[in-house]
Amino acid sequence: MPTLYLIPSSAAMAPHILLREIGAPFELVVLDKTRGEHQSPEYLRLNPNGRVPTLVDGDLVIFESAAICLHLVDTHRHARLAPPAGTPERARFTQWLVYLTNTVQADMMLYFYPERFAPAEVAERVKAMAVDRLMGQFGLLDNELEGREFLVGHHFTAADAYLFMVARWTRHMPRKARDLPHLGPYLARIQARPSVQAVYAAEGCESFY
Ligand SMILES: N[C@@H](CCC(=O)N[C@@H](CS)C(=O)NCC(=O)O)C(=O)O
């Protein structure tokens, strides 16, 4: 049975949503960030980055949220969490998943960990610049969602789980992804999915709205 290591409300949310969508048995290990459990020697043996998520699936130990999502897509094809390989829709799916992890999620780090990038006295400026950059990115995603129920194709995919996860992180920012005209109703629809409600209950998360 796969085991997902997580900190609530973190980058583990997308793979956690996928595990709930798949519906097969899995285990959760919730790490207490305030107690530094993500830096314990036992956890660092699984993920030397000291970050979440990590998935243990048999002999496989894998980190990076998007990589875990793709592993779940590939090992549970019946769940149709991505368009079929080799199709134009699959290429579009990969484009957005990479954009979400490599561009949007990377800039989220500037907002949540400004002290890792710049001296403390300019932290607020770094955060403000991060919000500007992120809102440009969410604007692009908002345009893409015009007239669409899902980010790619006609079914829920891992790209929707990922977009929901990163968009939710804007909920305490001065400008929020949910205030954009197409993203707002889209995020409400994704949040209403039973899989997301089960994730909220298991992680003890506050609602996006
Ligand atoms: N690119 C990584 C980022 C993981 C990451 O930064 N996770 C955060 C939580 S959202 C974390 O573990 N932070 C703990 C820390 O940096 O000390 C992924 O997507 O898995």
The ligand as an SDF file (V2000), in Angstrom:
LIG
                    3D

 20 19  0  0  0  0  0  0  0  0999 V2000
    9.2820   21.2960   -5.3390 N   0  0  0  0  0  0  0  0  0  0  0  0
    8.9320   20.6050   -4.1310 C   0  0  0  0  0  0  0  0  0  0  0  0
    8.6680   21.6450   -3.0410 C   0  0  0  0  0  0  0  0  0  0  0  0
    8.3520   21.0110   -1.7350 C   0  0  0  0  0  0  0  0  0  0  0  0
    8.2080   22.0580   -0.6380 C   0  0  0  0  0  0  0  0  0  0  0  0
    8.8100   23.1340   -0.6650 O   0  0  0  0  0  0  0  0  0  0  0  0
    7.4090   21.6890    0.3660 N   0  0  0  0  0  0  0  0  0  0  0  0
    7.2330   22.5830    1.4860 C   0  0  0  0  0  0  0  0  0  0  0  0
    5.8050   22.5990    1.9430 C   0  0  0  0  0  0  0  0  0  0  0  0
    4.7570   23.3170    0.7180 S   0  0  0  0  0  0  0  0  0  0  0  0
    8.0790   22.0980    2.6380 C   0  0  0  0  0  0  0  0  0  0  0  0
    8.2460   20.9170    2.8250 O   0  0  0  0  0  0  0  0  0  0  0  0
    8.6050   23.0340    3.3980 N   0  0  0  0  0  0  0  0  0  0  0  0
    9.3880   22.7410    4.5600 C   0  0  0  0  0  0  0  0  0  0  0  0
   10.6490   23.5450    4.5370 C   0  0  0  0  0  0  0  0  0  0  0  0
   11.0090   24.1130    3.5010 O   0  0  0  0  0  0  0  0  0  0  0  0
   11.2750   23.5820    5.5930 O   0  0  0  0  0  0  0  0  0  0  0  0
    7.7030   19.7310   -4.3740 C   0  0  0  0  0  0  0  0  0  0  0  0
    6.8420   20.1420   -5.1690 O   0  0  0  0  0  0  0  0  0  0  0  0
    7.5990   18.6490   -3.7910 O   0  0  0  0  0  0  0  0  0  0  0  0
  1  2  1  0
  2  3  1  0
  2 18  1  0
  3  4  1  0
  4  5  1  0
  5  6  2  0
  5  7  1  0
  7  8  1  0
  8  9  1  0
  8 11  1  0
  9 10  1  0
 11 12  2  0
 11 13  1  0
 13 14  1  0
 14 15  1  0
 15 16  2  0
 15 17  1  0
 18 19  2  0
 18 20  1  0
M  END
$$$$
